[in-house]
């Protein structure tokens, strides 16, 4: 039996890069920036006209609760408008929106109905044609803001001219929330805040994504050829020299699907991968502050998962062909570590990213099938 082979050496090197890069980056960005002051001048009394866009497709079970959630926000009604843009729902969503609007005449709600479903970005761009707000808020129908001050907290950042986009942290809710999802979000949220304090984060969330309307117009609206309209738009704004941030006190509750959880995660990963790829194709030169953040996040989403796959493949080859003792020990160690939640969360995420990369070659999933929530 061989104790150590060349394949083992290469596999160990790849595994070291795979696990070492995110660990080093996480501790670097957290220790250097997480507790750093924002260095942003905020006027808490800043209350511009805002437009809230809610894209819908078969959201009959959720839309009234979503509109109630917006209605409960502590923001001047005369400085706020809601645009619900429905993408050819077949479950009566538009009728429910009209019914809700009739019961709440003190708030300006505009319902725009598409004749066919073409994807979220098409719906958002259609809604932008009707928007009058200086600030545009995009929010998914299957999410809620637990704090009545969410809008005020989000909009106040735009009193500083350096801010171009703002998003939120996410808390998964629902009967089917898994430990993997909770564990994943804990580390994920730390990164979003720390990256924001460094300069900007390239990852935004559809539960609450807030933009300056004039910047959206400069970009020509949201991208119609990829799914991550929020993250891509925020990254483009950061590349324009504005900050795209996720503050630590902005939260949204995201309803986790009761069925098809992993396919839901895979679709979201597909869209994020599309965003990174599209930005890279622009060959833009990020600012010094944003270059490290974007570069590492792009590497972690596009390449790093495959280092683990190749390392595991080489270890199996070393075991089968050369009967390597080292390969046996390393594979056994990897299997035993799956009992640890953090490790299991990481491996699950890498599997999702790899499957998402492959699926992107077949379909971009721009208009996906609804999942039960």
N, C-alpha and C positions, 0 to 999 in steps of 0.2 A: 504493500500500500504506500503510495506517495504521500509525504507529509505536507509538501508545499510545492505548487506548480506555478508556471508563468501565468496561467489563466487566473489562479488565485490572486496573484500579485496585481494584475490589471483590475480584477473585480474589487479588490480591497481599495485600490486607488479611486475607482469610480464611486464606490460606496462612501468613501471619505469625503469626496466632493459633494455627493448628493446630500448627506446628512450634515456635513460641516458648514456648507454655504448658508443654508437657512438659519442654523443655530448661531453662527457668527453674526449674520445680518440682524437677526432678531435682538440679540443682546447689544449689538452696536447701536441700532436705531432707538431701542428702548432706553438704554442707559444715557445716551447722549442727548436725546430730544424729548422724551415723554414728559419729563418734569420741567422742561424749559418754558419760560414765559412766552406767550404768543407774540409779543412785540407788534401788536396791531391796535390801532386807535379805534375804539368802538363808541358810537353814540347810541345808547340804549333807547333813546326817544325817536330814533330813525324809523319812520313808518311810511315807506313809499307805497304807491299803488302796486298791487301784486296780482298776478293771474295764476290760478291753480288749475293745472290740466290733469284730468283723470281719464286715462284711456281705458275703455271697457270692451270686453267680449264675453258674453254669457256670464255676467256677474250678478244675476238676479238675487242670489242668496246673500250677497255681500254689499251691494251698492248703497242701500239705504243706511246701513250702519256706517259705511265709509263717509257718506255725505253728512251724517249726524256728527261724526268725529271732526270733520272740517268745520261744521257750524259751531261746535263748542269751543273753537279756538278763540283765545283772548286777543283778537286783532280787530281794528275798526272795520265794521261792515262796509262803510262807504269807501274803503281803501282796498277792497278785495272783490275779485270776481272768480267764478268757477266755470271752467269749460269742461264738460263731459263730452268726449268724442267716442262714439260707439262704432265699433267695426263690424257692422252687420250681425248683431246678436240675434239668436233665434229663440231666446228664453224670456223675452219680454223686458229686458233691461231698460230700453228707452222709455217704455211706459212707466216703469217705476221711477225713473229719473224725473219725468214730467209730473208725476203724482207728488213726488217729494218737493219739487220746486213750487207747486201750487200751495203746499202747506207752509212754505217758508218764503213768503214774498219779500221779506226784508233783506234778502241776500241776492245778489246778481248771479244767476246761473244761466248759462247758454248751452243748450244741447245740440251737438253737431253729429249727424248720422252719416256714416259712410255706406255706400251701396254694396261694397264688398270688402272682405278682410285681406289686407295686403301686408300686415305687419305693424308693430308698434310705432316705428319711426314715421311711417306714412301718416298714421293717426296724429302723432305729435306735430308734425309739420303742417297738417291741415288745421289743427287747433291754433297754431302760432299765427295764422292769417287773421284770426279773430281776437287775438290777445291785445290788450291795451296796457297791461301792467309794465312797469319799469323792470320788475323782477318776475321771473317765471318759475313757478314751482311745479315739478312733475311728481306725481305720486300714484302708486299702484292701488287698484281697488281692493286687493287682498291684504292690505297693510293698515295699521292704525298708529296714531301718535298718542302715546299714553299721557303726555303732558299738555295741558291747555295752553301753555306758553311756547309750544314748539315753533309755531310760525314766527312769533316775535323774536325768539332766540336765534332762529335761522337768518331772518332778514337783517337783524342788527349788524351782522358782520359786513354787510355791503355798504355800511356807512364809511368804511375804509376803502379808498379807491383801488387798493392793491388786490382786493378780493374779487374773483371772477365767478367762483362757483362754491357751493356748500352742500355737503351731504350729511348723512347720519350714521350712527352705530346701529347695529341690528340685534334684536333679541328674538330668537325663535320661539314661537308659541304654538300650541295645538296639542291634541291628544297623542300624536305620533312623533313628538320631538324625541330624538335619540340622543344618547350620551355623546355619540360621535359629533353630532351637530353642535351641541352645547360646548364641547371641548374645543372644536374648531373655531367657533365664534369668539371664545375668550382670547386666543392668540391673535386672531384676525383683527379684532377691534383695537387691540394695543398697537398693532402695526399701522392701522389707519390714522390714529391720532398722532403717533410719533412721526410718521411720514409727513403729515400735515404741518407739524411744527418745524420740520426740516425745511419745507417749502410748500410741497403739494403731494397729494396721493393720486396715483393713476387709477384707483379703483373707487367707483361711486356706486350708489344704491338707488334703485328705482322706487323704493319706499318713500324717499325724500331726497330729491335732487333739485337744487335751486341754482338758477343761472341769471346773469344779467342778460336782458333781452337783446340789447344792442350787440353783445358778443355772439349770441346765437345767430343773429342776422348776418354778422360778418362771416360766420362759418357756413352760411347757407342753410341753416337749420340742422336737424339731426341726420346722421348717416343712414341711408336706406338700404345699404348693401351688407350690413352686419347687424347683429342682435344687441350688442352692448352699447346702445345709444347713450346711456348715462356716463359710463366710464370713458368711452372714446371722446365724447364731447368735453368732459372735464379735463382729459389729458390734452386735447387740442387747446383748450383755454390756458392750461399751464404752460404749454409751449409758446403761447402768445406773450408770456411774461406775467400773467396774473396767477394768483394763488388759488388752488382748488383744494379745499380743506374739509376735514371731518372733525368738528369740535367734540370734546368729551362729554358735553351735556346735552347733546341732541340724540334722541333715541327713537326708533320705530320698532313696532312689533310686527314680525313677519310670520304669517300663517304657513306652517309647514304642511305639505300634502299628507293626507291620510293614506294615500296609495301612490305607488310609483315614485317613492322618495328619491331613489338613486338616479332614475332617469331625469327627474327634475333637477338634481344637482349636476348631472352631466350636461343638460341643456344650458344651464347657467355658466358652466365652465366653458362650453363651446363659445358662447358669446364673448366671454372675457378673453379667450385666446384670439378670437377674431379681432378684438380691439387692439391687443398688443401687436398683432401682425400688421394691421392696417397702419398703425402709427409708425412702425418700423419701415414700412414701404414708403412713407413720406420722406424719409431720410432727413428729418428735421434735427436741428441741433438744440437740445434742451439746455437750459441754464445750468450753471455749475451745481446749484443746489438740488436741482431736479434730476440731474443726469444719473447720479448714483442710485436714487430711489427707483427711477424708471428702469434702469439697466438691470438691477438685481431682480425686481419683480418680473420683468420680461423673461429673464433667465429661469426663474423659479417656475413660471407657468408654461414656458415653451420647451425648454431643454432638460431641466433637472429631473423631471419624472423618468425620462428615458435612460438616465444614468443608472437609476435603480434597476430598471428592467434589464439593461445590458449586463449589469453586475450579477444579477440573479441568473441570467442565461449562462454567463461564463462559469459561475459556480456549479451549475447543473452539468455543464459540459465537462468540467474538471472532475466531477464526481463520477459521471457515467463512463468517460473515456479513460481517465487516469486514476480512478478510484482514490481521489484525494481525501485524506483525513481532514485537512483544513476546510475543504468545501463542506464536508459532513457537519463539522462543528459550527461553521458560520450559518449554514441553512437551518440547523437545529436551534441556534441562538435566535435567529430571526423569527422562527415559529413561536418560541417561548415568549419573546418580547410582545407578541400580540395580546398577551394577557394584560398589558399595561395600556390604559386608556389613551394616553397621549401618543404612544407609538402606534396604536391601532388607528387613531384618528389621522395620523400622518400618512400611513400606508393607504388608508381608504381614499384620502384626498389625492394621492399620487395616482391611484388606479383610476379615479374619476377623470383626472386631467389627461391620462393616456387614452382612455376611451373617447373622451371629448375630442381630442386631436384627430383620432381616426374618423370619428363621425363627421367632423367638419369637411372631410374629403367627399362625403356622400351628400350631406345636406347641412345648410347653415341654420336650419330650424328658426327661420324668421317669423313664421306664422305657425306656432306649435299647437298640438292638441291640448285641450284643457285637462288639467289634473284635478282630481277631487281634493278639496280642502275643507 
